[in-house]
Amino acid sequence: FHLFFSRCLSYMEPQNISRAPIFLLMGLSNDPDLQYPLFGIFLFMYLVTVLGNLLIILAISRDSNLHTPMYFFLGNLSLADIAFTSTIVPKTLNVIHTRNNIISYVDCLFQLSFLHLFGYMDCLLLTAMAYDRYVAICRPLHYPSIMNPCVCGLLLLITIFISLLEAQLQFLMVSHLHFCIDVEIPNYFCDPPQLFSLACSFTSTKAILVYCMGAVFGG
């Protein structure tokens, strides 16, 4: 994925990077007294998320009774959850700990790309799991033949392909934005809607497209 996005980055307009060399993640609060509690909360949630999903993956891999389509998708969902969380939280912890809220233009693009990649992968995997339950309930006699390993693998590949395509679209839309000054992002991660609102170039069409895609995937 890093090589894929690096090649895409080589086609970007150079003035974008010169106009917006850095972004400033403003986080949740600038109050010094709240930094340690915020660090502890984020670290605790991150460890619970990672360890909980790793336990799910370990249980599925070791128990042959769980080698079914539902748990196949659940294991991949756990992997996507770990990756999704790891896209945001480590950088947030670093910002809180070092008080250095600078994130480079390139790092911001990579963060939002992977954020959407694994976020939309979550949505599509949940859709595949819903379809699996539909077949199990409505077509129980045909379930083994319909949800065979080839179909499950195909659904997973489609999920990855669509998520990668959507993440690439987000990447390209943001990479063509023009920023007048160093940008202060009122959040703890890079998100396209906020970057659209902070850009100097006209972005209403792109913003509408982002919200439409979010509505479609959410539905």
C-alpha positions as CSV (number, residue, x, y, z in Angstrom):
1,F,0.0,0.0,0.0
2,H,2.9,2.4,0.8
3,L,4.4,1.9,-2.7
4,F,1.0,2.2,-4.3
5,F,0.3,5.6,-2.7
6,S,3.9,6.8,-3.2
7,R,3.5,6.3,-6.9
8,C,0.2,8.2,-6.8
9,L,1.9,11.0,-4.9
10,S,4.5,11.4,-7.6
11,Y,1.8,12.7,-9.9
12,M,0.6,15.4,-7.6
13,E,1.0,19.0,-8.3
14,P,4.2,20.3,-6.6
15,Q,2.7,23.6,-5.5
16,N,0.3,21.7,-3.1
17,I,3.2,20.6,-1.0
18,S,4.9,24.0,-1.1
19,R,1.7,25.7,-0.1
20,A,0.9,23.4,2.8
21,P,4.1,21.8,4.1
22,I,2.6,20.9,7.4
23,F,-0.7,20.5,9.2
24,L,-1.3,21.1,12.9
25,L,-3.5,18.6,14.7
26,M,-5.2,20.6,17.4
27,G,-6.5,17.5,19.3
28,L,-9.3,17.5,21.8
29,S,-8.0,20.0,24.2
30,N,-5.0,22.3,24.8
31,D,-5.4,22.2,28.6
32,P,-2.1,20.9,30.1
33,D,-4.0,19.3,33.0
34,L,-6.0,17.1,30.6
35,Q,-3.1,15.8,28.5
36,Y,-2.2,12.9,30.9
37,P,-5.9,11.7,31.3
38,L,-6.3,11.9,27.5
39,F,-3.1,9.9,27.0
40,G,-4.3,7.3,29.4
41,I,-7.7,7.0,27.9
42,F,-6.4,6.7,24.3
43,L,-3.8,4.2,25.3
44,F,-6.3,2.1,27.3
45,M,-8.8,2.0,24.4
46,Y,-6.1,1.2,21.9
47,L,-4.7,-1.7,23.9
48,V,-8.2,-3.1,24.5
49,T,-9.1,-2.8,20.8
50,V,-5.8,-4.5,19.7
51,L,-5.7,-7.2,22.3
52,G,-9.4,-8.0,22.0
53,N,-9.2,-8.4,18.2
54,L,-6.1,-10.4,18.5
55,L,-7.8,-12.8,20.9
56,I,-10.7,-13.1,18.4
57,I,-8.3,-14.0,15.6
58,L,-6.4,-16.4,17.8
59,A,-9.6,-18.2,18.9
60,I,-10.8,-18.5,15.3
61,S,-7.5,-19.8,14.0
62,R,-7.1,-22.4,16.8
63,D,-10.7,-23.8,17.0
64,S,-11.6,-25.9,13.9
65,N,-15.3,-25.5,14.8
66,L,-15.0,-21.8,14.0
67,H,-13.7,-22.3,10.5
68,T,-16.9,-21.2,8.9
69,P,-17.8,-18.3,6.6
70,M,-19.1,-16.1,9.5
71,Y,-15.9,-16.4,11.5
72,F,-13.8,-16.1,8.4
73,F,-15.3,-12.6,7.8
74,L,-15.1,-11.9,11.6
75,G,-11.4,-12.6,11.6
76,N,-10.8,-10.3,8.7
77,L,-13.0,-7.7,10.4
78,S,-10.8,-7.9,13.5
79,L,-7.7,-7.4,11.3
80,A,-9.3,-4.3,9.7
81,D,-10.3,-2.9,13.1
82,I,-6.7,-3.3,14.3
83,A,-5.4,-1.5,11.2
84,F,-8.0,1.2,11.4
85,T,-7.2,2.0,15.0
86,S,-3.5,1.9,14.4
87,T,-3.9,4.5,11.7
88,I,-5.0,7.1,14.2
89,V,-4.2,6.3,17.8
90,P,-0.3,6.0,17.7
91,K,0.0,9.4,16.1
92,T,-2.5,10.8,18.6
93,L,-0.5,9.3,21.5
94,N,2.7,10.8,20.1
95,V,1.1,14.2,19.8
96,I,-0.2,14.2,23.4
97,H,3.1,12.8,24.8
98,T,5.6,15.1,22.9
99,R,3.3,18.1,22.6
100,N,4.4,18.2,19.0
101,N,1.1,18.5,17.0
102,I,2.8,18.8,13.5
103,I,1.9,16.3,10.8
104,S,3.4,16.6,7.4
105,Y,1.4,17.0,4.3
106,V,2.4,13.6,3.0
107,D,1.8,11.9,6.3
108,C,-1.7,13.5,6.5
109,L,-2.5,12.1,3.0
110,F,-1.4,8.6,4.0
111,Q,-3.3,8.8,7.2
112,L,-6.6,9.7,5.6
113,S,-6.1,7.2,2.8
114,F,-5.5,4.3,5.2
115,L,-8.3,5.6,7.5
116,H,-10.8,5.3,4.6
117,L,-9.4,2.1,3.3
118,F,-9.9,0.2,6.6
119,G,-13.0,2.1,7.6
120,Y,-14.9,1.2,4.4
121,M,-13.4,-2.3,4.6
122,D,-15.2,-2.6,7.9
123,C,-18.5,-1.6,6.3
124,L,-18.2,-4.0,3.4
125,L,-17.2,-6.9,5.7
126,L,-20.2,-6.3,7.8
127,T,-22.3,-6.3,4.6
128,A,-20.7,-9.7,3.7
129,M,-21.5,-11.0,7.2
130,A,-25.1,-9.8,6.8
131,Y,-25.4,-11.6,3.5
132,D,-23.9,-14.8,5.1
133,R,-26.6,-14.7,7.8
134,Y,-29.3,-14.1,5.2
135,V,-28.3,-17.2,3.3
136,A,-28.0,-19.2,6.6
137,I,-31.6,-18.2,7.6
138,C,-33.4,-18.1,4.3
139,R,-31.6,-20.8,2.4
140,P,-30.3,-23.2,5.1
141,L,-30.3,-26.3,2.9
142,H,-28.3,-24.5,0.2
143,Y,-26.0,-22.7,2.6
144,P,-22.9,-25.0,2.2
145,S,-23.0,-24.7,-1.6
146,I,-23.7,-21.0,-1.7
147,M,-21.2,-19.9,0.9
148,N,-18.4,-22.1,-0.2
149,P,-14.7,-21.1,0.3
150,C,-14.4,-19.7,-3.3
151,V,-17.4,-17.3,-2.7
152,C,-16.0,-16.2,0.6
153,G,-12.6,-15.5,-0.9
154,L,-14.3,-13.6,-3.8
155,L,-16.3,-11.5,-1.4
156,L,-13.1,-10.6,0.5
157,L,-11.3,-9.6,-2.6
158,I,-14.2,-7.5,-3.8
159,T,-14.2,-5.8,-0.3
160,I,-10.5,-5.0,-0.5
161,F,-10.8,-3.8,-4.1
162,I,-13.7,-1.4,-3.5
163,S,-12.1,-0.1,-0.3
164,L,-8.8,0.5,-2.0
165,L,-10.6,2.3,-4.9
166,E,-12.5,4.5,-2.5
167,A,-9.4,5.3,-0.5
168,Q,-7.5,6.2,-3.7
169,L,-10.3,8.5,-4.7
170,Q,-10.1,10.3,-1.4
171,F,-6.4,10.5,-1.8
172,L,-6.6,12.1,-5.2
173,M,-9.3,14.6,-4.2
174,V,-7.3,15.9,-1.2
175,S,-4.0,15.9,-3.1
176,H,-5.4,18.4,-5.6
177,L,-6.5,20.9,-2.9
178,H,-4.6,24.2,-2.5
179,F,-3.9,25.5,0.9
180,C,-2.9,29.1,1.5
181,I,-1.2,28.8,4.9
182,D,-0.2,26.1,7.4
183,V,-3.5,24.4,8.3
184,E,-4.8,24.0,11.8
185,I,-7.0,20.9,11.9
186,P,-9.5,21.0,14.8
187,N,-9.3,17.3,15.4
188,Y,-6.7,14.6,16.2
189,F,-6.5,13.1,12.8
190,C,-6.7,14.1,9.1
191,D,-10.2,13.9,7.6
192,P,-11.3,15.0,4.1
193,P,-14.4,17.1,5.1
194,Q,-12.3,19.2,7.4
195,L,-9.5,19.6,4.8
196,F,-12.1,20.7,2.3
197,S,-13.4,23.4,4.6
198,L,-9.8,24.6,5.2
199,A,-8.7,24.7,1.6
200,C,-8.5,27.8,-0.5
201,S,-9.6,26.2,-3.7
202,F,-13.3,25.6,-4.5
203,T,-14.3,22.2,-3.0
204,S,-18.1,22.1,-2.8
205,T,-18.3,19.4,-5.5
206,K,-15.7,17.3,-3.9
207,A,-17.4,17.6,-0.5
208,I,-20.7,16.6,-1.9
209,L,-19.1,13.6,-3.5
210,V,-17.5,12.6,-0.2
211,Y,-20.8,12.8,1.7
212,C,-22.6,10.8,-1.0
213,M,-20.0,8.0,-0.8
214,G,-20.3,8.0,3.0
215,A,-24.1,7.7,2.7
216,V,-23.8,4.9,0.2
217,F,-21.3,2.9,2.3
218,G,-23.2,3.7,5.5
219,G,-26.4,2.4,4.0
